[in-house]
Amino acid sequence: MSMLQGSLSNYFDDVPDPRVNRTKRHLIKDIMVIALLSTITGGDGWEDRVNYGISKLNWLKEFLELPNGIPSNANLRNDHKPVFCNFSGNLVGF
């Protein structure tokens, strides 16, 4: 399991973060991993992604930095847009 955690986390290391520096409360890698894992486990929408992050916080801390905890619904919804648009083509290789 730890190899999967490391691989998942490392997979997003090179994704460029187009956000303005002053708005970066959460690492884009953390946002993307939470969104992906929530979706895989049946999450449907940003509120589900926040709830997933909260419910799995201790486990997520084992391989994500989460410097400001779990991103809020607004953070997840707003921070991911430019990144997922740029990155979606590479998701096939995951």
Secondary structure, DSSP 4 states (H G I P E B T S, - for coil): -HHHHHHHHHHTTT----S-GGG-SS-HHHHHHHHHHHHHTT--SHHHHHHHHHHTHHHHTTT---TTSSPPHHHHHHHSHHHHHHHGGGGGG-
